[in-house]
């Protein structure tokens, strides 16, 4: 009798236990680390782990001669876009989300920002200026 009760409890709880367990592969698919395509200009950004957070660096651009002409610092306006860190040390904010500063070469400003992993093939970057925020979805290349 006792064995039947225990078997019934185990049978009833098994689906719940399996639903609560997250497989290792699911954890890996939520990683921001990898190479991502910028949605507007097709540049490739490589995201790596750094300093307890993540960093993003431009690794490919259509026009290799393009310079950081909009930078607020005149001394940096002659540097190439290729190799620029768009963000560094973005720190975990909550599950699948990092918080830090994002540099935007299009206008030369740095914004408070968030990177959220939506799926293994998509991240959303959100840049905020005061209460106003704008986000873009990027696609994974590798």
Secondary structure by P-SEA (a helix, b strand, c coil): caaaaaaaaaaaaaaaaaaacccaaaaaaacccbbbbccccbbbbbbbbcccbbbbbbccccccccccccccccccccccccccccccccccccccccbbbbbbccccccccbbbbbccccbbbbbbbcccbbbbbbbbbcc
